């Protein structure tokens, strides 16, 4: 059965949002899979969009060249590789909903801590360190592989560092570019990415690149305070969505 025109509109919108998130606006990343999930199962939607993520990653890494925290990358990328490997071994044993619940609790805990510090006037930054970076990086790789929700662990580690806006965005972009590339072989083995799916959405590639360019331009123009406020709001909304998805899976009649 051929996809309907409404599916292609949704796929185009999801692809554009994927690109925008890679251009430095993580707050729109949560829109891609849910939009496509109206038409196809979430796992298929995630597999369909992964090549678009990777394509946008390549362009976004070039856009953010020189704008990243090298120390964080040296800690987070190897840690994420460990998390992805563990997730690959345990994916059949770990309920997706349990992973989503952990991610949502992490996000809420960070936001509560950040609010407490703001109310108490504590604006001190917390530098990057190896033990915390290994833990949060591995958890980010793990949750990204299982439920495509690696953002909250990453943000719980990097936001307290109070990095400059473009450095934070560039570090996130490069970290998740590496995570997506590391996830690809397993997605191919699982049948979530196939030649048929690649042919199906190949012509949407320009939308991913355009989205990355638009996202980068908006990131450069957003005031620092507004940018991080939007990041925190997006994190809160993502946590709410994850709680809702867990509730729907565990208590469908509620």
C-alpha positions as CSV (number, residue, x, y, z in Angstrom):
1,X,0.0,0.0,0.0
2,X,1.4,3.3,-1.1
3,X,1.8,6.0,1.7
4,X,-0.8,8.7,1.6
5,X,-0.1,12.4,0.8
6,X,-0.8,13.2,4.5
7,X,2.0,10.8,5.4
8,X,4.4,12.6,3.2
9,X,3.5,15.9,4.6
10,X,4.1,14.5,8.1
11,X,7.3,12.9,7.0
12,X,8.5,16.2,5.5
13,X,7.7,18.1,8.7
14,X,9.3,15.5,10.9
15,X,12.5,15.6,8.7
16,X,12.6,19.4,8.9
17,X,12.3,19.3,12.7
18,X,15.1,16.7,12.8
19,X,17.3,19.1,10.9
20,X,16.4,22.0,13.1
21,X,17.3,20.1,16.2
22,X,20.7,19.3,14.7
23,X,21.2,23.0,13.9
24,X,21.3,23.7,17.7
25,X,17.6,23.7,18.7
26,X,17.1,20.5,20.8
27,X,13.7,21.7,21.8
28,X,12.2,20.6,18.5
29,X,13.9,17.1,18.4
30,X,10.9,15.6,20.3
31,X,8.5,16.4,17.5
32,X,9.9,14.1,14.8
33,X,9.0,10.5,15.9
34,X,5.6,11.5,17.4
35,X,4.5,13.1,14.2
36,X,5.3,10.0,12.1
37,X,3.9,7.7,14.8
38,X,0.4,8.9,13.8
39,X,0.9,6.9,10.6
40,X,3.4,4.1,11.4
41,X,4.6,2.3,14.6
42,X,7.1,4.4,16.7
43,X,10.0,1.9,16.2
44,X,9.5,2.2,12.4
45,X,9.3,5.9,12.6
46,X,12.5,6.1,14.6
47,X,14.2,3.8,12.0
48,X,12.8,5.9,9.1
49,X,14.2,9.1,10.6
50,X,17.6,7.8,11.7
51,X,19.2,8.3,8.2
52,X,17.8,11.9,8.2
53,X,19.4,12.4,11.6
54,X,22.7,11.2,10.3
55,X,22.5,13.3,7.2
56,X,21.7,16.4,9.2
57,X,24.5,15.5,11.7
58,X,27.1,15.6,8.9
59,X,26.1,19.2,7.9
60,X,25.6,20.3,11.5
61,X,29.0,19.1,12.6
62,X,30.4,21.3,9.8
63,X,28.3,24.2,11.0
64,X,29.5,23.9,14.5
65,X,33.2,23.4,13.6
66,X,35.3,24.9,16.4
67,X,32.3,25.5,18.6
68,X,32.4,22.7,21.1
69,X,33.9,21.5,24.4
70,X,36.7,19.1,23.5
71,X,37.0,17.9,27.1
72,X,33.3,16.9,27.2
73,X,33.5,15.1,23.8
74,X,36.5,13.1,25.0
75,X,34.5,12.0,28.0
76,X,31.0,11.6,26.6
77,X,31.6,9.8,23.3
78,X,33.5,6.8,24.6
79,X,31.0,6.6,27.5
80,X,28.1,6.7,25.1
81,X,29.7,3.9,23.1
82,X,29.7,1.8,26.2
83,X,26.1,2.6,26.9
84,X,25.1,1.7,23.3
85,X,26.9,-1.6,23.5
86,X,25.2,-2.5,26.8
87,X,21.8,-1.5,25.4
88,X,22.4,-3.7,22.3
89,X,23.1,-6.7,24.6
90,X,20.1,-6.0,26.9
91,X,17.5,-4.5,24.5
92,X,15.3,-7.6,24.6
93,X,15.4,-7.7,28.4
94,X,14.9,-4.0,29.3
95,X,11.3,-2.8,28.8
96,X,11.2,0.4,26.7
97,X,8.8,2.0,29.2
98,X,11.2,1.4,32.1
99,X,13.9,3.2,30.2
100,X,11.6,6.1,29.4
101,X,10.6,6.3,33.0
102,X,14.2,6.6,34.1
103,X,14.9,9.3,31.5
104,X,11.9,11.3,32.6
105,X,12.8,11.0,36.3
106,X,16.4,12.2,35.4
107,X,15.0,15.2,33.6
108,X,12.6,16.2,36.4
109,X,15.3,15.7,39.0
110,X,17.7,18.0,37.1
111,X,15.0,20.7,36.6
112,X,14.0,20.5,40.3
113,X,17.7,20.9,41.3
114,X,18.2,23.8,38.9
115,X,15.1,25.6,40.2
116,X,16.3,25.1,43.8
117,X,19.7,26.6,43.0
118,X,18.1,29.5,41.2
119,X,15.8,30.3,44.1
120,X,18.7,30.1,46.6
121,X,20.8,32.3,44.4
122,X,23.4,29.6,43.7
123,X,24.8,30.3,40.2
124,X,28.0,28.4,40.5
125,X,29.0,26.3,37.5
126,X,30.1,22.7,37.9
127,X,33.1,21.8,35.7
128,X,33.3,18.7,33.5
129,X,34.6,15.7,35.3
130,X,35.4,12.1,34.3
131,X,33.3,10.1,36.8
132,X,30.1,12.0,36.2
133,X,30.8,12.2,32.5
134,X,31.2,8.5,32.1
135,X,28.0,7.8,34.0
136,X,25.8,10.4,32.2
137,X,27.4,9.7,28.8
138,X,26.8,5.9,29.1
139,X,23.3,6.5,30.2
140,X,22.7,8.9,27.3
141,X,24.0,6.3,24.9
142,X,21.9,3.6,26.5
143,X,18.6,5.5,26.5
144,X,19.2,6.9,23.1
145,X,19.6,3.4,21.7
146,X,16.5,1.9,23.5
147,X,14.1,4.8,23.4
148,X,15.7,7.7,21.4
149,X,15.7,9.8,24.5
150,X,19.4,10.5,25.2
151,X,18.9,14.2,25.7
152,X,18.0,14.4,29.4
153,X,21.1,12.5,30.7
154,X,23.3,14.6,28.4
155,X,21.7,17.8,29.6
156,X,21.8,16.7,33.3
157,X,25.6,16.6,32.9
158,X,26.3,19.5,30.6
159,X,23.8,22.2,31.6
160,X,25.3,22.6,35.2
161,X,28.6,23.5,33.5
162,X,27.0,26.7,32.2
163,X,28.8,26.4,28.9
164,X,28.4,29.3,26.3
165,X,25.3,28.8,24.1
166,X,27.2,27.9,20.9
167,X,29.6,25.6,22.8
168,X,26.7,23.8,24.4
169,X,24.9,23.4,21.1
170,X,28.0,22.3,19.3
171,X,28.9,19.7,21.9
172,X,25.4,18.3,21.8
173,X,25.4,18.1,18.1
174,X,28.7,16.3,17.8
175,X,28.0,14.0,20.7
176,X,24.7,12.8,19.2
177,X,26.1,12.7,15.7
178,X,28.6,10.1,17.0
179,X,25.8,8.3,19.0
180,X,23.6,8.1,15.8
181,X,26.4,6.6,13.8
182,X,27.2,4.1,16.5
183,X,23.5,3.1,16.6
184,X,23.2,2.6,12.8
185,X,24.6,-1.0,12.5
186,X,22.3,-2.3,15.2
187,X,19.3,-0.6,13.6
188,X,20.2,-2.2,10.3
189,X,20.5,-5.6,12.0
190,X,17.1,-5.1,13.6
191,X,15.5,-4.3,10.3
192,X,14.5,-0.7,11.3
193,X,16.7,0.7,8.5
194,X,16.5,-1.0,5.1
195,X,17.2,-0.1,1.5
196,X,13.5,0.2,1.0
197,X,13.1,2.7,3.8
198,X,16.1,4.7,2.5
199,X,14.7,4.8,-1.0
200,X,11.3,5.8,0.5
201,X,12.6,9.0,2.1
202,X,15.7,9.8,0.1
203,X,14.0,12.8,-1.6
204,X,13.3,14.3,1.8
205,X,17.1,14.8,2.4
206,X,17.1,18.5,1.4
207,X,14.5,19.2,4.1
208,X,16.9,17.8,6.7
209,X,19.7,20.0,5.5
210,X,17.4,23.1,5.3
211,X,16.2,22.4,8.8
212,X,19.8,22.2,10.1
213,X,20.6,25.6,8.4
214,X,17.5,27.2,9.8
215,X,18.1,25.8,13.3
216,X,21.7,27.0,13.3
217,X,20.7,30.5,12.2
218,X,18.0,30.7,14.9
219,X,20.5,29.5,17.5
220,X,23.0,32.2,16.6
221,X,20.3,34.9,16.9
222,X,18.6,33.7,20.2
223,X,19.8,35.5,23.3
224,X,21.8,33.2,25.6
225,X,19.2,33.4,28.4
226,X,16.3,32.7,26.0
227,X,18.1,29.8,24.4
228,X,18.7,28.0,27.7
229,X,15.2,28.8,28.9
230,X,13.8,27.1,25.8
231,X,16.2,24.1,26.4
232,X,14.8,23.7,29.9
233,X,11.2,24.1,28.8
234,X,11.8,21.5,26.1
235,X,13.3,19.2,28.6
236,X,10.3,19.6,30.9
237,X,7.9,18.9,28.0
238,X,9.8,15.8,26.9
239,X,9.7,14.5,30.5
240,X,5.9,15.0,30.5
241,X,5.6,13.2,27.2
242,X,7.7,10.3,28.4
243,X,5.5,10.0,31.6
244,X,2.4,10.0,29.4
245,X,3.8,7.3,27.1
246,X,4.7,5.1,30.1
247,X,1.2,5.7,31.6
248,X,-0.4,4.7,28.3
249,X,1.7,1.5,28.1
250,X,1.3,0.4,31.7
251,X,-2.2,1.7,32.4
252,X,-3.9,1.8,29.0
253,X,-7.4,2.1,30.5
254,X,-6.5,5.1,32.7
